Amino acid sequence: MKKSRCNSTLIFGVLFLLLQILSILLTQYNISNPLTLSILYVFFIVSLVFTLIMIVIITKEMLRDFKKLISDIFSQKKEK
């Protein structure tokens, strides 16, 4: 379950990053409707927050795996 959770987290992170890039590209055009522009800015902020949350979750899981790997290496050295 951990592996699928990490994979789905990575997929959601990439998805929100792509949506964020799309919103940046859309704001480059001259949009005269302020409602559309405000919706794009809200979408940009929400996708940025979700992207940061996904990065934090992935980093935490990677650090946990790295700590386990280091402890395994040291335990193998102590056994020898």
mmCIF file of the N, C-alpha and C atoms, coordinates in Angstrom:
data_MODEL
# 
_entry.id   MODEL 
# 
loop_
_atom_site.group_PDB 
_atom_site.id 
_atom_site.type_symbol 
_atom_site.label_atom_id 
_atom_site.label_alt_id 
_atom_site.label_comp_id 
_atom_site.label_asym_id 
_atom_site.label_entity_id 
_atom_site.label_seq_id 
_atom_site.pdbx_PDB_ins_code 
_atom_site.Cartn_x 
_atom_site.Cartn_y 
_atom_site.Cartn_z 
_atom_site.occupancy 
_atom_site.B_iso_or_equiv 
_atom_site.pdbx_formal_charge 
_atom_site.auth_seq_id 
_atom_site.auth_comp_id 
_atom_site.auth_asym_id 
_atom_site.auth_atom_id 
_atom_site.pdbx_PDB_model_num 
ATOM 1   N N  . MET A 1 1  ? 0.823   -1.199 0.000   1.00 0.00 ? 1  MET A N  1 
ATOM 2   C CA . MET A 1 1  ? 0.000   0.000  0.000   1.00 0.00 ? 1  MET A CA 1 
ATOM 3   C C  . MET A 1 1  ? 0.862   1.255  0.000   1.00 0.00 ? 1  MET A C  1 
ATOM 4   N N  . LYS A 1 2  ? 2.029   1.160  0.665   1.00 0.00 ? 2  LYS A N  1 
ATOM 5   C CA . LYS A 1 2  ? 2.900   2.319  0.706   1.00 0.00 ? 2  LYS A CA 1 
ATOM 6   C C  . LYS A 1 2  ? 3.376   2.699  -0.684  1.00 0.00 ? 2  LYS A C  1 
ATOM 7   N N  . LYS A 1 3  ? 3.742   1.671  -1.474  1.00 0.00 ? 3  LYS A N  1 
ATOM 8   C CA . LYS A 1 3  ? 4.260   1.926  -2.809  1.00 0.00 ? 3  LYS A CA 1 
ATOM 9   C C  . LYS A 1 3  ? 3.197   2.582  -3.686  1.00 0.00 ? 3  LYS A C  1 
ATOM 10  N N  . SER A 1 4  ? 1.956   2.095  -3.636  1.00 0.00 ? 4  SER A N  1 
ATOM 11  C CA . SER A 1 4  ? 0.901   2.685  -4.458  1.00 0.00 ? 4  SER A CA 1 
ATOM 12  C C  . SER A 1 4  ? 0.560   4.089  -3.972  1.00 0.00 ? 4  SER A C  1 
ATOM 13  N N  . ARG A 1 5  ? 0.670   4.314  -2.648  1.00 0.00 ? 5  ARG A N  1 
ATOM 14  C CA . ARG A 1 5  ? 0.399   5.653  -2.129  1.00 0.00 ? 5  ARG A CA 1 
ATOM 15  C C  . ARG A 1 5  ? 1.439   6.641  -2.639  1.00 0.00 ? 5  ARG A C  1 
ATOM 16  N N  . CYS A 1 6  ? 2.692   6.213  -2.659  1.00 0.00 ? 6  CYS A N  1 
ATOM 17  C CA . CYS A 1 6  ? 3.763   7.077  -3.141  1.00 0.00 ? 6  CYS A CA 1 
ATOM 18  C C  . CYS A 1 6  ? 3.590   7.340  -4.636  1.00 0.00 ? 6  CYS A C  1 
ATOM 19  N N  . ASN A 1 7  ? 3.212   6.308  -5.396  1.00 0.00 ? 7  ASN A N  1 
ATOM 20  C CA . ASN A 1 7  ? 3.009   6.484  -6.827  1.00 0.00 ? 7  ASN A CA 1 
ATOM 21  C C  . ASN A 1 7  ? 1.839   7.417  -7.105  1.00 0.00 ? 7  ASN A C  1 
ATOM 22  N N  . SER A 1 8  ? 0.737   7.264  -6.372  1.00 0.00 ? 8  SER A N  1 
ATOM 23  C CA . SER A 1 8  ? -0.405  8.145  -6.602  1.00 0.00 ? 8  SER A CA 1 
ATOM 24  C C  . SER A 1 8  ? -0.078  9.572  -6.178  1.00 0.00 ? 8  SER A C  1 
ATOM 25  N N  . THR A 1 9  ? 0.718   9.720  -5.119  1.00 0.00 ? 9  THR A N  1 
ATOM 26  C CA . THR A 1 9  ? 1.138   11.052 -4.699  1.00 0.00 ? 9  THR A CA 1 
ATOM 27  C C  . THR A 1 9  ? 1.978   11.705 -5.778  1.00 0.00 ? 9  THR A C  1 
ATOM 28  N N  . LEU A 1 10 ? 2.869   10.932 -6.369  1.00 0.00 ? 10 LEU A N  1 
ATOM 29  C CA . LEU A 1 10 ? 3.707   11.456 -7.437  1.00 0.00 ? 10 LEU A CA 1 
ATOM 30  C C  . LEU A 1 10 ? 2.873   11.836 -8.652  1.00 0.00 ? 10 LEU A C  1 
ATOM 31  N N  . ILE A 1 11 ? 1.887   11.016 -8.996  1.00 0.00 ? 11 ILE A N  1 
ATOM 32  C CA . ILE A 1 11 ? 1.019   11.312 -10.135 1.00 0.00 ? 11 ILE A CA 1 
ATOM 33  C C  . ILE A 1 11 ? 0.224   12.589 -9.883  1.00 0.00 ? 11 ILE A C  1 
ATOM 34  N N  . PHE A 1 12 ? -0.334  12.735 -8.663  1.00 0.00 ? 12 PHE A N  1 
ATOM 35  C CA . PHE A 1 12 ? -1.076  13.952 -8.346  1.00 0.00 ? 12 PHE A CA 1 
ATOM 36  C C  . PHE A 1 12 ? -0.165  15.174 -8.367  1.00 0.00 ? 12 PHE A C  1 
ATOM 37  N N  . GLY A 1 13 ? 1.059   15.019 -7.897  1.00 0.00 ? 13 GLY A N  1 
ATOM 38  C CA . GLY A 1 13 ? 2.001   16.134 -7.914  1.00 0.00 ? 13 GLY A CA 1 
ATOM 39  C C  . GLY A 1 13 ? 2.315   16.585 -9.327  1.00 0.00 ? 13 GLY A C  1 
ATOM 40  N N  . VAL A 1 14 ? 2.559   15.627 -10.218 1.00 0.00 ? 14 VAL A N  1 
ATOM 41  C CA . VAL A 1 14 ? 2.844   15.962 -11.613 1.00 0.00 ? 14 VAL A CA 1 
ATOM 42  C C  . VAL A 1 14 ? 1.617   16.586 -12.267 1.00 0.00 ? 14 VAL A C  1 
ATOM 43  N N  . LEU A 1 15 ? 0.432   16.069 -11.966 1.00 0.00 ? 15 LEU A N  1 
ATOM 44  C CA . LEU A 1 15 ? -0.801  16.610 -12.527 1.00 0.00 ? 15 LEU A CA 1 
ATOM 45  C C  . LEU A 1 15 ? -0.999  18.065 -12.121 1.00 0.00 ? 15 LEU A C  1 
ATOM 46  N N  . PHE A 1 16 ? -0.828  18.358 -10.835 1.00 0.00 ? 16 PHE A N  1 
ATOM 47  C CA . PHE A 1 16 ? -1.010  19.729 -10.387 1.00 0.00 ? 16 PHE A CA 1 
ATOM 48  C C  . PHE A 1 16 ? 0.079   20.647 -10.925 1.00 0.00 ? 16 PHE A C  1 
ATOM 49  N N  . LEU A 1 17 ? 1.281   20.126 -11.121 1.00 0.00 ? 17 LEU A N  1 
ATOM 50  C CA . LEU A 1 17 ? 2.332   20.939 -11.712 1.00 0.00 ? 17 LEU A CA 1 
ATOM 51  C C  . LEU A 1 17 ? 1.994   21.287 -13.157 1.00 0.00 ? 17 LEU A C  1 
ATOM 52  N N  . LEU A 1 18 ? 1.463   20.325 -13.911 1.00 0.00 ? 18 LEU A N  1 
ATOM 53  C CA . LEU A 1 18 ? 1.057   20.595 -15.289 1.00 0.00 ? 18 LEU A CA 1 
ATOM 54  C C  . LEU A 1 18 ? -0.098  21.590 -15.341 1.00 0.00 ? 18 LEU A C  1 
ATOM 55  N N  . LEU A 1 19 ? -1.053  21.454 -14.422 1.00 0.00 ? 19 LEU A N  1 
ATOM 56  C CA . LEU A 1 19 ? -2.160  22.404 -14.381 1.00 0.00 ? 19 LEU A CA 1 
ATOM 57  C C  . LEU A 1 19 ? -1.675  23.799 -14.006 1.00 0.00 ? 19 LEU A C  1 
ATOM 58  N N  . GLN A 1 20 ? -0.673  23.858 -13.159 1.00 0.00 ? 20 GLN A N  1 
ATOM 59  C CA . GLN A 1 20 ? -0.106  25.145 -12.782 1.00 0.00 ? 20 GLN A CA 1 
ATOM 60  C C  . GLN A 1 20 ? 0.570   25.800 -13.989 1.00 0.00 ? 20 GLN A C  1 
ATOM 61  N N  . ILE A 1 21 ? 1.313   25.027 -14.759 1.00 0.00 ? 21 ILE A N  1 
ATOM 62  C CA . ILE A 1 21 ? 1.949   25.553 -15.967 1.00 0.00 ? 21 ILE A CA 1 
ATOM 63  C C  . ILE A 1 21 ? 0.891   26.014 -16.955 1.00 0.00 ? 21 ILE A C  1 
ATOM 64  N N  . LEU A 1 22 ? -0.201  25.264 -17.080 1.00 0.00 ? 22 LEU A N  1 
ATOM 65  C CA . LEU A 1 22 ? -1.297  25.659 -17.960 1.00 0.00 ? 22 LEU A CA 1 
ATOM 66  C C  . LEU A 1 22 ? -1.902  26.985 -17.527 1.00 0.00 ? 22 LEU A C  1 
ATOM 67  N N  . SER A 1 23 ? -2.091  27.162 -16.228 1.00 0.00 ? 23 SER A N  1 
ATOM 68  C CA . SER A 1 23 ? -2.673  28.419 -15.755 1.00 0.00 ? 23 SER A CA 1 
ATOM 69  C C  . SER A 1 23 ? -1.721  29.583 -15.990 1.00 0.00 ? 23 SER A C  1 
ATOM 70  N N  . ILE A 1 24 ? -0.413  29.339 -15.874 1.00 0.00 ? 24 ILE A N  1 
ATOM 71  C CA . ILE A 1 24 ? 0.554   30.403 -16.173 1.00 0.00 ? 24 ILE A CA 1 
ATOM 72  C C  . ILE A 1 24 ? 0.478   30.775 -17.646 1.00 0.00 ? 24 ILE A C  1 
ATOM 73  N N  . LEU A 1 25 ? 0.390   29.780 -18.517 1.00 0.00 ? 25 LEU A N  1 
ATOM 74  C CA . LEU A 1 25 ? 0.305   30.062 -19.951 1.00 0.00 ? 25 LEU A CA 1 
ATOM 75  C C  . LEU A 1 25 ? -0.975  30.813 -20.297 1.00 0.00 ? 25 LEU A C  1 
ATOM 76  N N  . LEU A 1 26 ? -2.072  30.460 -19.623 1.00 0.00 ? 26 LEU A N  1 
ATOM 77  C CA . LEU A 1 26 ? -3.329  31.146 -19.902 1.00 0.00 ? 26 LEU A CA 1 
ATOM 78  C C  . LEU A 1 26 ? -3.298  32.597 -19.451 1.00 0.00 ? 26 LEU A C  1 
ATOM 79  N N  . THR A 1 27 ? -2.557  32.892 -18.386 1.00 0.00 ? 27 THR A N  1 
ATOM 80  C CA . THR A 1 27 ? -2.499  34.280 -17.917 1.00 0.00 ? 27 THR A CA 1 
ATOM 81  C C  . THR A 1 27 ? -1.596  35.137 -18.788 1.00 0.00 ? 27 THR A C  1 
ATOM 82  N N  . GLN A 1 28 ? -0.830  34.534 -19.679 1.00 0.00 ? 28 GLN A N  1 
ATOM 83  C CA . GLN A 1 28 ? 0.028   35.317 -20.568 1.00 0.00 ? 28 GLN A CA 1 
ATOM 84  C C  . GLN A 1 28 ? -0.783  36.014 -21.664 1.00 0.00 ? 28 GLN A C  1 
ATOM 85  N N  . TYR A 1 29 ? -1.962  35.499 -21.946 1.00 0.00 ? 29 TYR A N  1 
ATOM 86  C CA . TYR A 1 29 ? -2.798  36.108 -22.972 1.00 0.00 ? 29 TYR A CA 1 
ATOM 87  C C  . TYR A 1 29 ? -3.566  37.278 -22.385 1.00 0.00 ? 29 TYR A C  1 
ATOM 88  N N  . ASN A 1 30 ? -3.996  38.176 -23.243 1.00 0.00 ? 30 ASN A N  1 
ATOM 89  C CA . ASN A 1 30 ? -4.737  39.351 -22.802 1.00 0.00 ? 30 ASN A CA 1 
ATOM 90  C C  . ASN A 1 30 ? -6.179  38.939 -22.513 1.00 0.00 ? 30 ASN A C  1 
ATOM 91  N N  . ILE A 1 31 ? -6.505  38.801 -21.246 1.00 0.00 ? 31 ILE A N  1 
ATOM 92  C CA . ILE A 1 31 ? -7.854  38.405 -20.840 1.00 0.00 ? 31 ILE A CA 1 
ATOM 93  C C  . ILE A 1 31 ? -8.547  39.641 -20.296 1.00 0.00 ? 31 ILE A C  1 
ATOM 94  N N  . SER A 1 32 ? -9.613  40.037 -20.962 1.00 0.00 ? 32 SER A N  1 
ATOM 95  C CA . SER A 1 32 ? -10.290 41.271 -20.553 1.00 0.00 ? 32 SER A CA 1 
ATOM 96  C C  . SER A 1 32 ? -11.325 41.021 -19.457 1.00 0.00 ? 32 SER A C  1 
ATOM 97  N N  . ASN A 1 33 ? -11.771 39.777 -19.306 1.00 0.00 ? 33 ASN A N  1 
ATOM 98  C CA . ASN A 1 33 ? -12.774 39.468 -18.297 1.00 0.00 ? 33 ASN A CA 1 
ATOM 99  C C  . ASN A 1 33 ? -12.089 39.293 -16.937 1.00 0.00 ? 33 ASN A C  1 
ATOM 100 N N  . PRO A 1 34 ? -12.379 40.182 -15.981 1.00 0.00 ? 34 PRO A N  1 
ATOM 101 C CA . PRO A 1 34 ? -11.693 40.062 -14.683 1.00 0.00 ? 34 PRO A CA 1 
ATOM 102 C C  . PRO A 1 34 ? -12.103 38.814 -13.898 1.00 0.00 ? 34 PRO A C  1 
ATOM 103 N N  . LEU A 1 35 ? -13.311 38.309 -14.145 1.00 0.00 ? 35 LEU A N  1 
ATOM 104 C CA . LEU A 1 35 ? -13.744 37.098 -13.450 1.00 0.00 ? 35 LEU A CA 1 
ATOM 105 C C  . LEU A 1 35 ? -12.893 35.900 -13.873 1.00 0.00 ? 35 LEU A C  1 
ATOM 106 N N  . THR A 1 36 ? -12.661 35.784 -15.173 1.00 0.00 ? 36 THR A N  1 
ATOM 107 C CA . THR A 1 36 ? -11.825 34.696 -15.677 1.00 0.00 ? 36 THR A CA 1 
ATOM 108 C C  . THR A 1 36 ? -10.413 34.805 -15.125 1.00 0.00 ? 36 THR A C  1 
ATOM 109 N N  . LEU A 1 37 ? -9.914  36.022 -15.081 1.00 0.00 ? 37 LEU A N  1 
ATOM 110 C CA . LEU A 1 37 ? -8.565  36.239 -14.574 1.00 0.00 ? 37 LEU A CA 1 
ATOM 111 C C  . LEU A 1 37 ? -8.466  35.889 -13.094 1.00 0.00 ? 37 LEU A C  1 
ATOM 112 N N  . SER A 1 38 ? -9.476  36.269 -12.323 1.00 0.00 ? 38 SER A N  1 
ATOM 113 C CA . SER A 1 38 ? -9.438  35.947 -10.893 1.00 0.00 ? 38 SER A CA 1 
ATOM 114 C C  . SER A 1 38 ? -9.577  34.444 -10.662 1.00 0.00 ? 38 SER A C  1 
ATOM 115 N N  . ILE A 1 39 ? -10.392 33.771 -11.474 1.00 0.00 ? 39 ILE A N  1 
ATOM 116 C CA . ILE A 1 39 ? -10.517 32.314 -11.365 1.00 0.00 ? 39 ILE A CA 1 
ATOM 117 C C  . ILE A 1 39 ? -9.180  31.644 -11.671 1.00 0.00 ? 39 ILE A C  1 
ATOM 118 N N  . LEU A 1 40 ? -8.478  32.161 -12.686 1.00 0.00 ? 40 LEU A N  1 
ATOM 119 C CA . LEU A 1 40 ? -7.176  31.590 -13.021 1.00 0.00 ? 40 LEU A CA 1 
ATOM 120 C C  . LEU A 1 40 ? -6.168  31.795 -11.898 1.00 0.00 ? 40 LEU A C  1 
ATOM 121 N N  . TYR A 1 41 ? -6.199  32.978 -11.283 1.00 0.00 ? 41 TYR A N  1 
ATOM 122 C CA . TYR A 1 41 ? -5.268  33.223 -10.178 1.00 0.00 ? 41 TYR A CA 1 
ATOM 123 C C  . TYR A 1 41 ? -5.585  32.347 -8.971  1.00 0.00 ? 41 TYR A C  1 
ATOM 124 N N  . VAL A 1 42 ? -6.862  32.154 -8.670  1.00 0.00 ? 42 VAL A N  1 
ATOM 125 C CA . VAL A 1 42 ? -7.241  31.262 -7.568  1.00 0.00 ? 42 VAL A CA 1 
ATOM 126 C C  . VAL A 1 42 ? -6.801  29.833 -7.882  1.00 0.00 ? 42 VAL A C  1 
ATOM 127 N N  . PHE A 1 43 ? -7.031  29.405 -9.111  1.00 0.00 ? 43 PHE A N  1 
ATOM 128 C CA . PHE A 1 43 ? -6.610  28.070 -9.526  1.00 0.00 ? 43 PHE A CA 1 
ATOM 129 C C  . PHE A 1 43 ? -5.096  27.925 -9.430  1.00 0.00 ? 43 PHE A C  1 
ATOM 130 N N  . PHE A 1 44 ? -4.377  28.971 -9.813  1.00 0.00 ? 44 PHE A N  1 
ATOM 131 C CA . PHE A 1 44 ? -2.918  28.954 -9.736  1.00 0.00 ? 44 PHE A CA 1 
ATOM 132 C C  . PHE A 1 44 ? -2.449  28.793 -8.293  1.00 0.00 ? 44 PHE A C  1 
ATOM 133 N N  . ILE A 1 45 ? -3.046  29.532 -7.374  1.00 0.00 ? 45 ILE A N  1 
ATOM 134 C CA . ILE A 1 45 ? -2.649  29.464 -5.966  1.00 0.00 ? 45 ILE A CA 1 
ATOM 135 C C  . ILE A 1 45 ? -2.985  28.095 -5.375  1.00 0.00 ? 45 ILE A C  1 
ATOM 136 N N  . VAL A 1 46 ? -4.185  27.580 -5.684  1.00 0.00 ? 46 VAL A N  1 
ATOM 137 C CA . VAL A 1 46 ? -4.583  26.266 -5.159  1.00 0.00 ? 46 VAL A CA 1 
ATOM 138 C C  . VAL A 1 46 ? -3.667  25.168 -5.700  1.00 0.00 ? 46 VAL A C  1 
ATOM 139 N N  . SER A 1 47 ? -3.362  25.213 -6.981  1.00 0.00 ? 47 SER A N  1 
ATOM 140 C CA . SER A 1 47 ? -2.483  24.185 -7.548  1.00 0.00 ? 47 SER A CA 1 
ATOM 141 C C  . SER A 1 47 ? -1.069  24.306 -6.997  1.00 0.00 ? 47 SER A C  1 
ATOM 142 N N  . LEU A 1 48 ? -0.628  25.531 -6.717  1.00 0.00 ? 48 LEU A N  1 
ATOM 143 C CA . LEU A 1 48 ? 0.689   25.711 -6.112  1.00 0.00 ? 48 LEU A CA 1 
ATOM 144 C C  . LEU A 1 48 ? 0.737   25.112 -4.711  1.00 0.00 ? 48 LEU A C  1 
ATOM 145 N N  . VAL A 1 49 ? -0.311  25.337 -3.928  1.00 0.00 ? 49 VAL A N  1 
ATOM 146 C CA . VAL A 1 49 ? -0.370  24.777 -2.571  1.00 0.00 ? 49 VAL A CA 1 
ATOM 147 C C  . VAL A 1 49 ? -0.391  23.252 -2.622  1.00 0.00 ? 49 VAL A C  1 
ATOM 148 N N  . PHE A 1 50 ? -1.210  22.677 -3.502  1.00 0.00 ? 50 PHE A N  1 
ATOM 149 C CA . PHE A 1 50 ? -1.263  21.219 -3.610  1.00 0.00 ? 50 PHE A CA 1 
ATOM 150 C C  . PHE A 1 50 ? 0.076   20.649 -4.078  1.00 0.00 ? 50 PHE A C  1 
ATOM 151 N N  . THR A 1 51 ? 0.739   21.341 -4.996  1.00 0.00 ? 51 THR A N  1 
ATOM 152 C CA . THR A 1 51 ? 2.043   20.880 -5.457  1.00 0.00 ? 51 THR A CA 1 
ATOM 153 C C  . THR A 1 51 ? 3.047   20.871 -4.318  1.00 0.00 ? 51 THR A C  1 
ATOM 154 N N  . LEU A 1 52 ? 3.043   21.912 -3.506  1.00 0.00 ? 52 LEU A N  1 
ATOM 155 C CA . LEU A 1 52 ? 3.957   21.964 -2.367  1.00 0.00 ? 52 LEU A CA 1 
ATOM 156 C C  . LEU A 1 52 ? 3.650   20.870 -1.351  1.00 0.00 ? 52 LEU A C  1 
ATOM 157 N N  . ILE A 1 53 ? 2.360   20.599 -1.126  1.00 0.00 ? 53 ILE A N  1 
ATOM 158 C CA . ILE A 1 53 ? 1.980   19.526 -0.204  1.00 0.00 ? 53 ILE A CA 1 
ATOM 159 C C  . ILE A 1 53 ? 2.472   18.180 -0.725  1.00 0.00 ? 53 ILE A C  1 
ATOM 160 N N  . MET A 1 54 ? 2.307   17.934 -2.022  1.00 0.00 ? 54 MET A N  1 
ATOM 161 C CA . MET A 1 54 ? 2.769   16.672 -2.602  1.00 0.00 ? 54 MET A CA 1 
ATOM 162 C C  . MET A 1 54 ? 4.286   16.540 -2.492  1.00 0.00 ? 54 MET A C  1 
ATOM 163 N N  . ILE A 1 55 ? 5.009   17.642 -2.711  1.00 0.00 ? 55 ILE A N  1 
ATOM 164 C CA . ILE A 1 55 ? 6.470   17.601 -2.599  1.00 0.00 ? 55 ILE A CA 1 
ATOM 165 C C  . ILE A 1 55 ? 6.885   17.267 -1.172  1.00 0.00 ? 55 ILE A C  1 
ATOM 166 N N  . VAL A 1 56 ? 6.196   17.850 -0.190  1.00 0.00 ? 56 VAL A N  1 
ATOM 167 C CA . VAL A 1 56 ? 6.514   17.572 1.212   1.00 0.00 ? 56 VAL A CA 1 
ATOM 168 C C  . VAL A 1 56 ? 6.250   16.107 1.547   1.00 0.00 ? 56 VAL A C  1 
ATOM 169 N N  . ILE A 1 57 ? 5.115   15.572 1.084   1.00 0.00 ? 57 ILE A N  1 
ATOM 170 C CA . ILE A 1 57 ? 4.783   14.169 1.366   1.00 0.00 ? 57 ILE A CA 1 
ATOM 171 C C  . ILE A 1 57 ? 5.809   13.233 0.733   1.00 0.00 ? 57 ILE A C  1 
ATOM 172 N N  . ILE A 1 58 ? 6.168   13.496 -0.518  1.00 0.00 ? 58 ILE A N  1 
ATOM 173 C CA . ILE A 1 58 ? 7.146   12.646 -1.199  1.00 0.00 ? 58 ILE A CA 1 
ATOM 174 C C  . ILE A 1 58 ? 8.500   12.730 -0.507  1.00 0.00 ? 58 ILE A C  1 
ATOM 175 N N  . THR A 1 59 ? 8.901   13.934 -0.098  1.00 0.00 ? 59 THR A N  1 
ATOM 176 C CA . THR A 1 59 ? 10.189  14.096 0.575   1.00 0.00 ? 59 THR A CA 1 
ATOM 177 C C  . THR A 1 59 ? 10.209  13.364 1.908   1.00 0.00 ? 59 THR A C  1 
ATOM 178 N N  . LYS A 1 60 ? 9.097   13.436 2.659   1.00 0.00 ? 60 LYS A N  1 
ATOM 179 C CA . LYS A 1 60 ? 9.029   12.715 3.934   1.00 0.00 ? 60 LYS A CA 1 
ATOM 180 C C  . LYS A 1 60 ? 9.172   11.212 3.734   1.00 0.00 ? 60 LYS A C  1 
ATOM 181 N N  . GLU A 1 61 ? 8.497   10.668 2.733   1.00 0.00 ? 61 GLU A N  1 
ATOM 182 C CA . GLU A 1 61 ? 8.579   9.231  2.483   1.00 0.00 ? 61 GLU A CA 1 
ATOM 183 C C  . GLU A 1 61 ? 9.975   8.830  2.014   1.00 0.00 ? 61 GLU A C  1 
ATOM 184 N N  . MET A 1 62 ? 10.596  9.682  1.198   1.00 0.00 ? 62 MET A N  1 
ATOM 185 C CA . MET A 1 62 ? 11.949  9.375  0.741   1.00 0.00 ? 62 MET A CA 1 
ATOM 186 C C  . MET A 1 62 ? 12.938  9.415  1.902   1.00 0.00 ? 62 MET A C  1 
ATOM 187 N N  . LEU A 1 63 ? 12.795  10.386 2.802   1.00 0.00 ? 63 LEU A N  1 
ATOM 188 C CA . LEU A 1 63 ? 13.685  10.462 3.958   1.00 0.00 ? 63 LEU A CA 1 
ATOM 189 C C  . LEU A 1 63 ? 13.500  9.263  4.884   1.00 0.00 ? 63 LEU A C  1 
ATOM 190 N N  . ARG A 1 64 ? 12.256  8.825  5.051   1.00 0.00 ? 64 ARG A N  1 
ATOM 191 C CA . ARG A 1 64 ? 11.986  7.657  5.886   1.00 0.00 ? 64 ARG A CA 1 
ATOM 192 C C  . ARG A 1 64 ? 12.664  6.415  5.294   1.00 0.00 ? 64 ARG A C  1 
ATOM 193 N N  . ASP A 1 65 ? 12.548  6.251  3.970   1.00 0.00 ? 65 ASP A N  1 
ATOM 194 C CA . ASP A 1 65 ? 13.198  5.109  3.318   1.00 0.00 ? 65 ASP A CA 1 
ATOM 195 C C  . ASP A 1 65 ? 14.719  5.212  3.406   1.00 0.00 ? 65 ASP A C  1 
ATOM 196 N N  . PHE A 1 66 ? 15.243  6.431  3.292   1.00 0.00 ? 66 PHE A N  1 
ATOM 197 C CA . PHE A 1 66 ? 16.688  6.636  3.363   1.00 0.00 ? 66 PHE A CA 1 
ATOM 198 C C  . PHE A 1 66 ? 17.217  6.314  4.760   1.00 0.00 ? 66 PHE A C  1 
ATOM 199 N N  . LYS A 1 67 ? 16.475  6.730  5.787   1.00 0.00 ? 67 LYS A N  1 
ATOM 200 C CA . LYS A 1 67 ? 16.883  6.408  7.163   1.00 0.00 ? 67 LYS A CA 1 
ATOM 201 C C  . LYS A 1 67 ? 16.880  4.902  7.393   1.00 0.00 ? 67 LYS A C  1 
ATOM 202 N N  . LYS A 1 68 ? 15.878  4.223  6.857   1.00 0.00 ? 68 LYS A N  1 
ATOM 203 C CA . LYS A 1 68 ? 15.809  2.765  7.003   1.00 0.00 ? 68 LYS A CA 1 
ATOM 204 C C  . LYS A 1 68 ? 16.983  2.105  6.287   1.00 0.00 ? 68 LYS A C  1 
ATOM 205 N N  . LEU A 1 69 ? 17.334  2.607  5.118   1.00 0.00 ? 69 LEU A N  1 
ATOM 206 C CA . LEU A 1 69 ? 18.465  2.065  4.368   1.00 0.00 ? 69 LEU A CA 1 
ATOM 207 C C  . LEU A 1 69 ? 19.770  2.258  5.136   1.00 0.00 ? 69 LEU A C  1 
ATOM 208 N N  . ILE A 1 70 ? 19.973  3.444  5.699   1.00 0.00 ? 70 ILE A N  1 
ATOM 209 C CA . ILE A 1 70 ? 21.189  3.720  6.468   1.00 0.00 ? 70 ILE A CA 1 
ATOM 210 C C  . ILE A 1 70 ? 21.259  2.823  7.703   1.00 0.00 ? 70 ILE A C  1 
ATOM 211 N N  . SER A 1 71 ? 20.135  2.666  8.403   1.00 0.00 ? 71 SER A N  1 
ATOM 212 C CA . SER A 1 71 ? 20.144  1.807  9.594   1.00 0.00 ? 71 SER A CA 1 
ATOM 213 C C  . SER A 1 71 ? 20.405  0.350  9.221   1.00 0.00 ? 71 SER A C  1 
ATOM 214 N N  . ASP A 1 72 ? 19.898  -0.090 8.068   1.00 0.00 ? 72 ASP A N  1 
ATOM 215 C CA . ASP A 1 72 ? 20.184  -1.454 7.609   1.00 0.00 ? 72 ASP A CA 1 
ATOM 216 C C  . ASP A 1 72 ? 21.669  -1.637 7.303   1.00 0.00 ? 72 ASP A C  1 
ATOM 217 N N  . ILE A 1 73 ? 22.272  -0.629 6.692   1.00 0.00 ? 73 ILE A N  1 
ATOM 218 C CA . ILE A 1 73 ? 23.700  -0.712 6.364   1.00 0.00 ? 73 ILE A CA 1 
ATOM 219 C C  . ILE A 1 73 ? 24.530  -0.798 7.642   1.00 0.00 ? 73 ILE A C  1 
ATOM 220 N N  . PHE A 1 74 ? 24.208  0.040  8.633   1.00 0.00 ? 74 PHE A N  1 
ATOM 221 C CA . PHE A 1 74 ? 24.967  0.017  9.878   1.00 0.00 ? 74 PHE A CA 1 
ATOM 222 C C  . PHE A 1 74 ? 24.746  -1.276 10.659  1.00 0.00 ? 74 PHE A C  1 
ATOM 223 N N  . SER A 1 75 ? 23.541  -1.808 10.600  1.00 0.00 ? 75 SER A N  1 
ATOM 224 C CA . SER A 1 75 ? 23.289  -3.069 11.310  1.00 0.00 ? 75 SER A CA 1 
ATOM 225 C C  . SER A 1 75 ? 24.040  -4.223 10.649  1.00 0.00 ? 75 SER A C  1 
ATOM 226 N N  . GLN A 1 76 ? 24.197  -4.181 9.328   1.00 0.00 ? 76 GLN A N  1 
ATOM 227 C CA . GLN A 1 76 ? 24.971  -5.218 8.641   1.00 0.00 ? 76 GLN A CA 1 
ATOM 228 C C  . GLN A 1 76 ? 26.452  -5.113 8.992   1.00 0.00 ? 76 GLN A C  1 
ATOM 229 N N  . LYS A 1 77 ? 26.956  -3.877 9.141   1.00 0.00 ? 77 LYS A N  1 
ATOM 230 C CA . LYS A 1 77 ? 28.367  -3.702 9.498   1.00 0.00 ? 77 LYS A CA 1 
ATOM 231 C C  . LYS A 1 77 ? 28.628  -4.194 10.915  1.00 0.00 ? 77 LYS A C  1 
ATOM 232 N N  . LYS A 1 78 ? 27.680  -3.982 11.821  1.00 0.00 ? 78 LYS A N  1 
ATOM 233 C CA . LYS A 1 78 ? 27.856  -4.421 13.203  1.00 0.00 ? 78 LYS A CA 1 
ATOM 234 C C  . LYS A 1 78 ? 27.831  -5.939 13.305  1.00 0.00 ? 78 LYS A C  1 
ATOM 235 N N  . GLU A 1 79 ? 27.059  -6.597 12.438  1.00 0.00 ? 79 GLU A N  1 
ATOM 236 C CA . GLU A 1 79 ? 26.978  -8.054 12.470  1.00 0.00 ? 79 GLU A CA 1 
ATOM 237 C C  . GLU A 1 79 ? 28.285  -8.691 12.025  1.00 0.00 ? 79 GLU A C  1 
ATOM 238 N N  . LYS A 1 80 ? 29.001  -8.033 11.117  1.00 0.00 ? 80 LYS A N  1 
ATOM 239 C CA . LYS A 1 80 ? 30.270  -8.589 10.613  1.00 0.00 ? 80 LYS A CA 1 
ATOM 240 C C  . LYS A 1 80 ? 31.315  -8.407 11.649  1.00 0.00 ? 80 LYS A C  1 
# 
